Amino acid sequence: MPRKIRQLIADLERAGFINRGGKGSHRNFTHHKGSRVTISGNPGQDAKPYQERDVKRAIQETEN
């Protein structure tokens, strides 16, 4: 079962990302180490596989 957009957002916020806003259903998250990721969709929607992959990569970049 795919995760929800709200779960990806929570993961990013726990990792220290800050929501810089966006247009419509898009949210731009940045980290002080320079990583950026954009998440689109409403919080209750299922996350697409590429969104889960992008969030995982962005979090791993900040851990190194």
MIGUSE-853337 format. One record per residue (C-alpha): residue in three letters; z, x, y. Coordinates in steps of 0.05 Angstrom, whole numbers, padded with zeros to 5 digits, always signed. Example, Ala and Ser with C-alpha at 12.3 -4.5 7.8 and 13.67 -1.06 7.14 Angstrom:
2
ALA+00156+00246-00090 SER+00143+00273-00021 
This chain:
64
MET+00000+00000+00000 PRO-00020+00030+00067 ARG+00033+00045+00119 LYS+00036+00006+00184 ILE+00017+00033+00253 ARG+00090+00025+00275 GLN+00112+00073+00220 LEU+00063+00126+00244 ILE+00088+00118+00315 ALA+00160+00125+00291 ASP+00142+00189+00253 LEU+00110+00219+00315 GLU+00170+00201+00359 ARG+00218+00232+00309 ALA+00176+00296+00311 GLY+00183+00300+00387 PHE+00117+00269+00409 ILE+00116+00230+00474 ASN+00074+00168+00484 ARG+00030+00179+00546 GLY+00001+00109+00544 GLY-00071+00089+00535 LYS-00120+00032+00544 GLY-00116-00030+00502 SER-00088-00016+00433 HIS-00095+00059+00439 ARG-00035+00105+00448 ASN-00039+00179+00465 PHE+00017+00222+00439 THR+00029+00293+00462 HIS+00078+00347+00441 HIS+00106+00402+00484 LYS+00075+00453+00437 GLY+00006+00427+00454 SER-00011+00380+00397 ARG-00044+00314+00414 VAL-00061+00253+00372 THR-00088+00184+00389 ILE-00067+00123+00349 SER-00106+00058+00355 GLY-00086-00011+00330 ASN-00030-00060+00338 PRO+00038-00042+00309 GLY+00034-00093+00252 GLN-00035-00071+00227 ASP-00046-00026+00166 ALA-00060+00046+00184 LYS-00127+00075+00164 PRO-00128+00136+00119 TYR-00155+00180+00176 GLN-00098+00158+00221 GLU-00046+00178+00169 ARG-00082+00245+00159 ASP-00085+00258+00234 VAL-00011+00243+00244 LYS+00008+00287+00185 ARG-00033+00345+00212 ALA-00006+00338+00283 ILE+00066+00339+00258 GLN+00052+00400+00214 GLU+00022+00437+00274 THR+00086+00429+00312 GLU+00129+00453+00254 ASN+00095+00521+00251 
